[in-house]
Amino acid sequence: MLGLDSGGSCRGVTYRIAAHHAADELRLLWRREMVLGAYAPRWAKVDSAGKRCGQWPFRQPLAPHYAGKLRSRPSSRLW
């Protein structure tokens, strides 16, 4: 998972979770991503497939491990 920096916008994937699974899935997400408190989650409205919906984007706050603004060219290949 990559955290978002403040400002601007991004393109990504939105997953629809059935309402009866939402609480359990959110609990799992929180346990996995917030264990070190590295992100600042914010409830946000996003456009997905032409519809407006709610989502939890995880923003990367300024922290000792924050890389800062990176060059626009890739710094390494993932595969």
N, C-alpha and C positions, 0 to 999 in steps of 0.2 A: 504494500500500500504506500502511496505517496501522499503526503500532506500538501495542501494548497497554500501558497503564499498569499498575503492580503493584496487586494486590488485585482483589477482585470477580470478575466473569465477563463473558462476551460471547457473542453469537450470531454465527455466521459461516458460511462455506462451507468444506467439507473436500473436497479433490480426491483421488481414489484414483489412484495411479500404479502401473502394472504393475511388479512386482519387477525385471524385466530392464531397465527404464528409470530406476529410482530413483537410481542413482549419478550418471548424466548429468544428470538433472533437478535433483538437489540441488546439483551443481556449478554449474549455470546460475543457480539461485536464489541461491546464496552470492555468485556474481560480481555479480549485479544488486543485491542488497539489502545486502550487507555491505562494499561498496567503501569506504565512509567509516567503517565501524564504528559506525554510528548506533544499532544495535539490539543487544539482549542475547538471542540465541536460547536457548531452553530446550526440551529434549525433554519432552513432556507427554502424559499420557493424556487423551483427550477422548471425549465421547459423541457419536457420529455415526450417525444413522438407527437408533437403538436398540442400537448396537454400541459397544464400547470399543475405541479404536484409538490408535496413537501419532501424534504430529504435532509440527511445529516451529513453535510460536507465536513471534513476534518481539516482545519487550517493549522499550518505550522507556525507557532508563535516564535518570537525571538527567544532563543535558549542557547546554552553553551554549545550544544551539538548542532545548531542551525548552520547550514552551509552558506546562507546568504544568496544574493543574486548571482546566478551562474552564467557563464558564457552562453551565447545562443547556439553555438555549435556543440555537438555531442562531445563529452569529455571521455566517454568510454562506450564500448558496445556491450549490449546485454547478451546477444547471441549472434 
